[in-house]
Amino acid sequence: MSRTTTDQTPGSPKTATTTTERLAKEWLSAGVGCALSDTVFNPLEVLKVRRQIQASSNTSSTTTTTFGLAQTAIKEADGSAVRGLWQPGLLATWMRGLSYTGFRIGLYPTVRDYYAEKLKRRSVGVRGMDGTSEEEEENGTMSESENFALKLLAGATTGAIGSAVFNPIDIVRIRMQSQPYRALSLGSAAAAATASSAAARQKTFYPSTTRAFSMIAREEGVVKGLWRGVGVCVARASLLSGSQLGTYDAAKRYLLLHSEREEDDEIEKTTTAPSPFLFKEDGPPLHFTCAFISGVVAQTVTQPVDTLKTLAMSSNSGGGNKNSLSLAASVIRERGFFALYNGFWPAAMRQGPVMVLQMPIVEQLRRLCGLDYF
């Protein structure tokens, strides 16, 4: 179990020599890994966004299934699954991966270790006042609950900061993903006249991702447009990042520690049962397993807030002028509580596999950059 530090340790790769260089490598390795994995699963993100937007609609189209949405998207792109499902919002997805997601995942180890050091110093000070010896103070450790809470806090911190700073990219990504391909091929006026799907009936069509930023800022205002829904977005990012990274980190250490204890028992006992865990080192098999667990947990925890975020940021949902509580109350009153879980299955189908792909890639890129594993 490695930690990202500026010290050289035997058997570990050469680490960054300066804080700035280390942070840049952490951000870059996570950003590239996230952009690559998000590309693969962009169709599921597109379907999730369009399914969530239906939660605010009172039309009969709210009964459209996820499979029906996929068929509609492909039909609107003249039968092309690539243009209908992969292309919407893809550039914004890359931008988001390299910025927000790279920040929240890449800087998590640094923030976690910073909090751990602060907590250790505080604990040492308290024990010292109780007459604990200097040696005991130096060897002081956190409880399991403190350790897990610290991981949750570190993930929530990077998620909240990254979400607040890079909110405009999320706005554009959601707008582009909810926009049908026909809007790009026919232009705003023609698309608005011919579109029939719920996702197509939005107020403005954006000809490109880069143009979307300027159009939103001009038509809706920089703060009210590009930072629309920032409150619910930050709440969602805090829950997602905290539960995802905290669970991933804690699962890695639990499985490794459990396997180590089983090996110790086998030395002392001749009748010890085989360990149910086969992870003897911090490597790809462990990364895949913990990534899947953390992905499912995170999506289950954050889905209601994720839906509210999509509705608040989407221009055709009517949620942009409502705060998070009133928006949630409106959706629950009109569609029921479980409308907040609209899009859960495409989201879960994306989040579990994307984490299984994302975190192992990020871990290996960290090693290539001269950093330790999480």
Buried (B, 14 or more C-beta within 10 A) or exposed (E): EBBBBEEEEEEBBEBBEEEEBBBBBBBBBBBBBBBBBBEBBBBBBBBBBBBBBBBBBEEEBBEBEBEEBBEBBBBBBEEBEEBBBBBBBBBBBBBBBBBBBBBBBBBBBBBBBEBBEEBBEEBBEEBBEEEEEEEEBEEBEBEEEEBBBBBBBBBBBBBBBBBBEBBBBBBBBBBBBBBBBBBBEBEBEEBBEEBEBBBBBBEBBBEEBEEBBEBBBEEBEEEEBBBBBBBBBBBBBBBBBBBBBBBBBBBBBBBBEBBBEBEEEBEEEEEEEEBEBEBBEBEEEBBBBBBBBBBBBBBBBBBBBBBBBBBBBBBBBEBBEBBBEEBBEBBBEEBEEEBBBBBBBBBBBBBBBBBBBBBBBBBBBBBEBBBBBB
